[in-house]
Amino acid sequence: MATIAPNLLEGALKTVPYLTKLPTHRLWLDYDHEADVLYISLERPQKATTSRMREDGILLRYRNKKLVGVTVFEASKR
């Protein structure tokens, strides 16, 4: 069983109020350590039709007008 440092767990738990406000009942998180990219899927499969890159380096993925995924580049630095 992996152990998690208490301060790391506390930091992760601070995201809970924001995660519960997302427009979905399920979400999937995938982190690519080598690329330092966090993938957040609000639907699986995403089947995104368009995407929009924000100025802060976060990619929003849409199917029509519905947000279906978020890609966070340089995730460990945020």
N, CA, C and O of each residue as an XYZ file, in Angstrom:
312
protein
N       0.843     -1.177      0.000
C       0.000      0.000      0.000
C       0.887      1.239      0.000
O       1.822      1.337      0.795
N       0.597      2.176     -0.883
C       1.369      3.412     -0.963
C       0.972      4.352      0.160
O      -0.198      4.439      0.530
N       1.955      5.051      0.694
C       1.666      6.046      1.714
C       1.694      7.428      1.072
O       2.449      7.682      0.134
N       0.866      8.299      1.591
C       0.766      9.661      1.079
C       1.098     10.612      2.210
O       0.560     10.491      3.311
N       1.976     11.552      1.944
C       2.330     12.546      2.948
C       1.088     13.331      3.346
O       0.292     13.697      2.481
N       0.902     13.600      4.647
C      -0.304     14.319      5.105
C      -0.519     15.652      4.402
O      -1.657     15.986      4.072
N       0.545     16.430      4.162
C       0.350     17.734      3.501
C      -0.089     17.556      2.048
O      -0.833     18.385      1.523
N       0.359     16.493      1.399
C      -0.069     16.217      0.032
C      -1.548     15.851      0.004
O      -2.289     16.308     -0.866
N      -1.970     15.039      0.945
C      -3.380     14.656      1.034
C      -4.250     15.874      1.329
O      -5.318     16.030      0.737
N      -3.805     16.731      2.232
C      -4.564     17.942      2.544
C      -4.720     18.822      1.314
O      -5.796     19.369      1.070
N      -3.649     18.960      0.539
C      -3.715     19.757     -0.682
C      -4.709     19.181     -1.675
O      -5.484     19.921     -2.282
N      -4.690     17.870     -1.844
C      -5.621     17.220     -2.771
C      -7.065     17.388     -2.304
O      -7.963     17.596     -3.120
N      -7.286     17.301     -1.008
C      -8.646     17.432     -0.479
C      -9.204     18.841     -0.655
O     -10.421     19.022     -0.668
N      -8.344     19.831     -0.790
C      -8.808     21.206     -1.012
C      -9.482     21.357     -2.366
O     -10.222     22.317     -2.582
N      -9.240     20.426     -3.280
C      -9.872     20.496     -4.601
C     -11.308     19.974     -4.598
O     -12.062     20.227     -5.538
N     -11.688     19.250     -3.550
C     -12.999     18.594     -3.519
C     -14.159     19.559     -3.746
O     -15.031     19.244     -4.555
N     -14.225     20.721     -3.078
C     -15.371     21.610     -3.324
C     -15.493     22.034     -4.786
O     -16.603     22.232     -5.281
N     -14.371     22.174     -5.474
C     -14.400     22.565     -6.874
C     -14.817     21.394     -7.761
O     -15.573     21.572     -8.715
N     -14.328     20.213     -7.448
C     -14.659     19.032     -8.244
C     -16.139     18.699     -8.173
O     -16.716     18.230     -9.154
N     -16.760     18.935     -7.023
C     -18.181     18.619     -6.880
C     -19.066     19.584     -7.656
O     -20.252     19.313     -7.846
N     -18.513     20.700     -8.104
C     -19.295     21.666     -8.884
C     -19.168     21.455    -10.388
O     -19.815     22.157    -11.165
N     -18.353     20.511    -10.805
C     -18.227     20.221    -12.234
C     -19.538     19.667    -12.767
O     -20.276     19.008    -12.035
N     -19.835     19.929    -14.040
C     -21.120     19.496    -14.609
C     -21.126     18.015    -14.988
O     -21.464     17.664    -16.118
N     -20.755     17.154    -14.053
C     -20.722     15.717    -14.327
C     -20.820     14.947    -13.016
O     -20.524     15.481    -11.948
N     -21.233     13.708    -13.106
C     -21.291     12.855    -11.929
C     -20.048     11.987    -11.807
O     -19.761     11.447    -10.739
N     -19.319     11.856    -12.895
C     -18.092     11.059    -12.921
C     -17.005     11.857    -13.594
O     -17.270     12.690    -14.461
N     -15.783     11.596    -13.189
C     -14.649     12.139    -13.913
C     -13.484     11.193    -13.760
O     -13.395     10.424    -12.803
N     -12.595     11.270    -14.728
C     -11.432     10.397    -14.761
C     -10.197     11.273    -14.808
O     -10.150     12.250    -15.556
N      -9.200     10.926    -14.014
C      -7.937     11.651    -13.990
C      -6.830     10.723    -14.442
O      -6.727      9.590    -13.972
N      -6.011     11.201    -15.346
C      -4.843     10.460    -15.799
C      -3.677     11.434    -15.787
O      -3.781     12.547    -16.302
N      -2.562     11.007    -15.196
C      -1.387     11.871    -15.138
C      -0.228     11.173    -15.819
O       0.117     10.043    -15.473
N       0.367     11.841    -16.781
C       1.551     11.348    -17.482
C       2.759     12.012    -16.832
O       3.046     13.182    -17.082
N       3.462     11.255    -15.997
C       4.585     11.793    -15.227
C       5.709     12.285    -16.140
O       6.274     13.354    -15.908
N       6.028     11.524    -17.156
C       7.127     11.899    -18.053
C       6.834     13.196    -18.809
O       7.720     14.036    -18.968
N       5.608     13.358    -19.267
C       5.235     14.564    -20.012
C       4.752     15.682    -19.085
O       4.612     16.827    -19.513
N       4.496     15.350    -17.814
C       3.955     16.287    -16.825
C       2.643     16.898    -17.308
O       2.449     18.113    -17.278
N       1.750     16.016    -17.755
C       0.446     16.439    -18.262
C      -0.646     15.708    -17.490
O      -0.599     14.489    -17.325
N      -1.631     16.477    -17.019
C      -2.787     15.921    -16.330
C      -3.977     15.973    -17.279
O      -4.306     17.028    -17.822
N      -4.616     14.826    -17.472
C      -5.797     14.725    -18.321
C      -7.015     14.541    -17.425
O      -7.054     13.626    -16.601
N      -7.993     15.398    -17.584
C      -9.243     15.294    -16.826
C     -10.356     15.046    -17.844
O     -10.628     15.883    -18.706
N     -10.981     13.900    -17.729
C     -12.074     13.554    -18.643
C     -13.395     13.664    -17.899
O     -13.569     13.068    -16.836
N     -14.311     14.417    -18.454
C     -15.639     14.553    -17.870
C     -16.604     13.553    -18.480
O     -17.688     13.314    -17.947
N     -16.203     12.972    -19.600
C     -16.965     11.906    -20.256
C     -15.972     10.956    -20.902
O     -14.911     11.374    -21.365
N     -16.316      9.690    -20.929
C     -15.487      8.708    -21.629
C     -16.384      7.891    -22.519
O     -17.388      7.352    -22.054
N     -16.057      7.786    -23.757
C     -14.973      8.475    -24.442
C     -15.334      9.944    -24.647
O     -16.509     10.305    -24.720
N     -14.310     10.779    -24.739
C     -14.556     12.215    -24.883
C     -15.195     12.541    -26.228
O     -16.165     13.297    -26.290
N     -14.658     11.978    -27.292
C     -15.138     12.279    -28.643
C     -15.260     13.781    -28.869
O     -16.277     14.264    -29.368
N     -14.213     14.514    -28.496
C     -14.215     15.964    -28.656
C     -14.242     16.344    -30.128
O     -13.612     15.699    -30.966
N     -14.978     17.396    -30.422
C     -15.052     17.889    -31.790
C     -14.228     19.162    -31.966
O     -13.795     19.470    -33.077
N     -14.010     19.897    -30.891
C     -13.195     21.112    -30.939
C     -12.418     21.245    -29.641
O     -12.727     20.592    -28.644
N     -11.412     22.095    -29.668
C     -10.658     22.380    -28.453
C     -10.222     23.836    -28.479
O     -10.129     24.459    -29.537
N      -9.959     24.361    -27.289
C      -9.534     25.749    -27.171
C      -8.398     25.820    -26.162
O      -8.544     25.365    -25.027
N      -7.270     26.386    -26.566
C      -6.121     26.555    -25.690
C      -6.249     27.901    -24.979
O      -6.351     28.951    -25.613
N      -6.241     27.843    -23.658
C      -6.260     29.079    -22.884
C      -4.861     29.680    -22.825
O      -3.880     28.991    -23.105
N      -4.760     30.939    -22.470
C      -3.471     31.618    -22.383
C      -2.570     31.021    -21.311
O      -1.349     31.161    -21.381
N      -3.160     30.358    -20.321
C      -2.371     29.780    -19.231
C      -1.904     28.355    -19.509
O      -1.394     27.684    -18.611
N      -2.072     27.887    -20.747
C      -1.578     26.567    -21.109
C      -2.496     25.416    -20.759
O      -2.044     24.277    -20.637
N      -3.759     25.691    -20.598
C      -4.744     24.648    -20.322
C      -5.619     24.490    -21.563
O      -6.148     25.463    -22.098
N      -5.756     23.250    -22.003
C      -6.536     22.939    -23.195
C      -7.921     22.460    -22.781
O      -8.055     21.497    -22.026
N      -8.941     23.132    -23.278
C     -10.325     22.733    -23.024
C     -10.833     21.986    -24.245
O     -10.692     22.455    -25.374
N     -11.431     20.810    -24.013
C     -11.907     19.969    -25.112
C     -13.437     19.893    -25.042
O     -14.022     19.613    -23.997
N     -14.057     20.155    -26.195
C     -15.518     20.215    -26.273
C     -16.065     19.220    -27.294
O     -15.428     18.923    -28.305
N     -17.243     18.722    -27.005
C     -18.058     18.023    -28.014
C     -19.238     18.947    -28.250
O     -20.115     19.100    -27.400
N     -19.236     19.556    -29.420
C     -20.164     20.647    -29.727
C     -19.919     21.753    -28.696
O     -18.819     22.304    -28.670
N     -20.877     22.097    -27.860
C     -20.657     23.156    -26.868
C     -20.432     22.609    -25.467
O     -20.277     23.383    -24.522
N     -20.413     21.291    -25.317
C     -20.297     20.671    -24.001
C     -18.832     20.369    -23.673
O     -18.138     19.729    -24.462
N     -18.367     20.827    -22.518
C     -17.013     20.546    -22.068
C     -16.905     19.063    -21.708
O     -17.650     18.570    -20.860
N     -15.967     18.351    -22.361
C     -15.812     16.920    -22.110
C     -14.424     16.554    -21.579
O     -14.203     15.425    -21.142
N     -13.486     17.514    -21.617
C     -12.151     17.206    -21.120
C     -11.305     18.441    -20.929
O     -11.533     19.482    -21.545
N     -10.318     18.299    -20.054
C      -9.366     19.371    -19.766
C      -7.977     18.749    -19.765
O      -7.768     17.703    -19.151
N      -7.034     19.378    -20.440
C      -5.652     18.928    -20.450
C      -4.803     20.019    -19.813
O      -4.797     21.163    -20.268
N      -4.081     19.650    -18.746
C      -3.259     20.616    -18.008
C      -1.801     20.316    -18.276
O      -1.276     19.300    -17.821
N      -1.147     21.192    -19.010
C       0.275     21.042    -19.307
C       1.095     21.590    -18.131
O       0.645     22.487    -17.418
N       2.286     21.048    -17.938
C       3.151     21.419    -16.812
C       2.380     21.365    -15.496
O       2.438     22.288    -14.683
N       1.670     20.279    -15.312
C       0.754     20.130    -14.183
C       1.455     20.233    -12.830
O       0.893     20.799    -11.892
N       2.650     19.705    -12.712
C       3.333     19.713    -11.414
C       3.771     21.101    -10.984
O       4.111     21.309     -9.820
N       3.767     22.052    -11.906
C       4.208     23.408    -11.601
C       3.063     24.325    -11.238
O       3.285     25.505    -10.968
N       1.844     23.816    -11.224
C       0.679     24.656    -10.930
C       0.241     24.544     -9.494
O      -0.726     25.190     -9.092
